Amino acid sequence: MGLAGKHMFGSIEDTRVTFVEKGVTEDRSVFLKKLLEHNGFEVLIQEDKRKTEDDPQLYTVAVTDMVFNPTIWVFQRKLKTFDGHKVTQDYWNQKTEETHPQYWKS
């Protein structure tokens, strides 16, 4: 799903949430959970329903903060990495661990 720009919200069980990403792998959900909890958010992860047993298990990652929008937080440089640097779009998308915003290198 990545950074979409839309503020998506709904419920997981009985808790109102803002959806961060839907349909992600277990590794991606673990990365997002650690990063968001490091930044002070309460994170909920829900297993997505599979159509068949052969389909891979995917997950929905959400936070309980109803005003959180991942796109805004990443581009306004509000999120911090584990070593204190600001999260860039490539870091969020797990393309690199470099945190310098040199977008012209792409």
Phi, psi and omega in degrees: 000312177068199180274109186261334182096332180279145176267105183256129180221163181180218182224145167239117189056241181254012185254128175287135184219162166258125179284130178270305175210146178242151175068040181256160178286170179296319179299317180295319180295323178294316178301310181296319180299312180298314182296314182290322176294324176299329180267011171092013180264148171271121187251136174241137178237133180234137176288133175282151178285139178262143178288320177225165179293338181280341180291146178291151178282124177244165187226157172248129179251132182216160175237155181278351178282111186287346179260359180289129173231112186303323180298313180295315182295324179288311184285338174271004175060040181270338181271145180246145174283178182292337179259013172094358177279167179276141180286128175260171179299317180293325177294315179302317181277005178058036175273333181205161172257001177287138185246010176278131185278059180266076186293338183289350178286343186297000000 
